[in-house]
Amino acid sequence: MNENQHYYPEFEKTPLERQEYITAMAHLYRGELQRSLSWRLRLDTTTNWAIVSTAGIITFAVNNPEFAALTLIAGMYANLLFLVLEAQRFRFFDLFHSRLRMVEENFYGPMLRRDLESPQADWGKCVAEDLILPHFHISMRQAIRARLARVYGSLFLAQIVGWILVVIFQQRDAGDSWFDILELGRMPGYVPLILVLGLFIFLLICVSTAPPVPRLRDAYGCGQKIDPDREVPELDA
């Protein structure tokens, strides 16, 4: 062997020392924490868009009564787009946050208690499987339900109450029939009604049919994955 060459034993055949294991876990934890914080920031960005746009739309509707009904309906569907986008981001956040909590509960928790017995015996295997072949842990409907309960429910409620009040006041002032009041330009009155009812029926279905996001240790064990045949695309896109 050349004296300038060094012999490196095969990694798989070399026992992992305690210090190496702790160092590797610390680096893993920092990496997953950074990813989780990154997706948390993206969630907050979408939420801020929805809140600011809702406030702006309601303000515009109050100051321009003749366009209020159309403006509020447009705002409802703008929030629907924000909701779908945020629900998808929430699924990514949940993916990384679940790994983070696994490490915190089963590695750092026992270490701080000076009791090296982890609450979940196979947690390392679960994290390893999720690192090698990541999958979402919650469905899109579950994510939509979670974000509706957290943020968007109040935004949609403010918009629908505003829209109903606008229609009532316009009907009282004009004295026309309800369908005449609901007309938007050349659009017959039943079209806006269908748009509003269809949107809230969709939201109601999502809330009533999707199970709540489960607790970590109830859902994130090995094999507990949504769409197990579908990999998570472009994790950091």
WOGI-V588471 format. One line per field, one symbol per residue. psi: psi as a letter, one per 30 degrees, with the letter a starting at -180 (. if undefined). burial: b if it has 24 or more other ideal C-beta (glycine too) atoms within 12 Angstrom, else e. Layout:
psi = ???
burial = ???
//
This chain:
psi = kkffkkkjlkeffkkkleeeeeeeeeeeeeeeeeeeeefeeeeeeeeeeeeeeeeeeeeeeefiefgeeeeeeeeefeeeeeeeeeeeeeeeeeeeeeeeeeeeefeeeeeffhjgjkejegeeeeeeefeeiklkflleeeeeeefeeeefeeeeeeeeeeeeeeeeeeeeefgllefeefkjbgklffeeeeeeeeefeeeeeeeffkllkllefffglkfikkifgjlkkieg.
burial = eeeeeeeeeeeeeeeeeeeeeeeebeebbeebeebbeebeebbeebbebbbebbeebbeebeeeeeebbbbbbbbbbbbbebbbbbbbbbbbbbbbbbbbbbbbbbbeeeeeeeeeebebeebeebbeebeeebbbbbbbbbbbbbbbeebbbebbebbbebbbebbeebeeeeeeeeeebbebeeeebeebbebbeebbebbeebbeebeebeebeebbbeeebbeeeeebeebee
//
